[in-house]
Amino acid sequence: MKRAVLKKKSKELILHSLTKKTKENIAIIKSIENFFIQMRGYVFKMPKPGTPVVVSLSGGADSVITTAILLEEYGLEVFPFFISRGQKAEKPELKSVKYFSKYFSKHYPNLYHKPVIMSVPNPASEIKHLLKESLIEGTGYPMRNSIIIEYGAQYAFGLGSEGVHVRNIFCSFVACDGDFGAQTSMTGLRSLMQHICIDMGDMTWQVTALPLEKEMGFYLDKDDLLRWAKSVDLPVENTRSCFGSQEKHCGVCYACKHRKISFEDARLEDKTKYLDTRASKDLP
Ligand SMILES: [Zn+2]
């Protein structure tokens, strides 16, 4: 099969789509983007092939496929990191990370590096009990994603001691992630890029979610990523979406439900092993 072309949209159309999202704030996006145009003349530029970048790799379909796109389509040198933060699904997530690390090392031996596994509870174990489900509904764990990305910035900066200059951090939120919290929105991402540039006193830092990078014309969802992955024979059934700790996907949690629907939307066979095999449309 021929490699699928990633769907692109105009910046105006993407901004228009963002106006319909309750967690997005177009005025903030425009203000931060104007800041970047003033400070460095651009908002985001895709690094040239061979540029070293840091990538947040969780073992989920979105992060695995995003990593594959950065390697295959853009020829970037990828330094992945995984955060062992106290999540229930850590073991199966790590299994996916290890599987795809082997896969990427084989297919891109000159570009892909072994992932760094960072053990940093997020939120801190001592306060996690305070952040009850009812309290964090609509926000998720406060600052969870910015903390993850900040660890990525520390890793990127630290690579300097090995003579590797890294100022690009990629993550992989998709369009619908912005429905659930400001921290996974385009607005949140732009704010994070500004924060890291200011905090580091260096305006060359770039922080983005590739599937949402408006400057690249992307406003992609999981089904778009799955279609691309299929066209390059990436074995996505080995990625991990489920929030549960069991080996197989539960088939009923939000992440599983979204995974099933995305395969349906992409009109692709879902080879994931589920404990509960009911079709997603039958789920509550
Ligand atoms: Zn599940």
Boltz pocket constraint, residues with backbone or C-beta under 6 A from the ligand:
constraints:
  - pocket:
      binder: B
      contacts: [[A, 241], [A, 242], [A, 243], [A, 244], [A, 249], [A, 250], [A, 251], [A, 252], [A, 253], [A, 254], [A, 255], [A, 256], [A, 257]]
      max_distance: 6.0
